[in-house]
Amino acid sequence: ICTTISPPSPFLLSLSLCLSLSLSLSLSLSLSLSLSLSLSLSLSLSLSPLSPPSLFSLFSLFSLFSLSLALFSLSLSRSVLSLALSLSPGESSGLCGDPGIPVHGIRLGEDFSVGSVVGFSCEQGYVLRGSSERTCQPNSTWVGTQPECHVISCGNPGTPRNSQILSHDGLVFSRSITYTCRDGYYSNGLLTRHCTVNGTWTGNMPECTVIMCGDPGVPANGLRLGSDFTYNSTVSFRCAPGFTMDADRASTLVCTKDRTWNGTKPHCKGTDTHTQTDSQSYTVSACHTLTHLFTPSHRHALPRPPFGKSDQSINQSIKCIYKARLTSADVTKCCTESQPKTP
């Protein structure tokens, strides 16, 4: 808005007064109002031949010129102040910037105005760290910290005793780990565990137990060599003199991985009708050997081993049988604290 004032004067004097109002939008989306007041002074001085200039006229001219300079300074100051206000962070346009969406996360809310609230959550298998909700403040900033989604980890579950890791594809959510027992050991439980959404492993730690096949027994009229019944161990069988082993049975058995022997103990069958058939089995700590002469007619009168005797110098328990031949022979008497057991 401009107006021109031309007062009567012996000088050709024109005064232009302009008032401008501007509205601008800054890059930070804040509004600024600028008021400019400018004064332009046009002075044309020509002396009238009829009226020479007076001292009053010169004083008036000087006053108007000073007023023009003052109004120009005011306009410049208002403009600088308007620019400063538009750049000030304390002023707000009523909007906050986009708070973003975390990787592997979800944002709830698209209103970024002052007072609005946006929420955040994470995909399955991830945990939120930071603020789950943020509010837009009057100074165009968000309350809280930027949220992030971190993958859930179950940690190292360790390796059970007598086992080893067969395979694994990580220690985080939905991953799994599989164990296997070492040779000679087995497990009744599950050997695979999975990492769950709550950060724990499924199931319990596997336990690997030594493989035992159990006592295969001792055949009647025979003996067993070997007392180790663990995985891959062997036991052998022999028949007493005058007895033979079944042809369809193996004389040696092996303890297998499935905790069973690879066969059954053999049978010892008599091959001579005059052979003593009432032989008995004994569990002993030691044996005494002596020579005894007898004939077939005396075979039933053969003395039995004395009981209640033992040799403490030998600690290994063995299985033996009371045996004799129809001629001069060595007779082995096996002694124990208990009575002989008839197979």
Helices and strands as residue ranges (DSSP letters): E 2-5, E 12-25, E 31-44, H 55-87, E 105-108, E 117-122, E 126-129, E 133-135, E 148-151, E 163-168, E 176-181, E 185-186, E 192-194, E 209-210, E 222-225, E 234-239, E 243-245, E 252-254, E 268-270, E 281-284, E 286-292, G 296-301, E 318-321, E 329-335
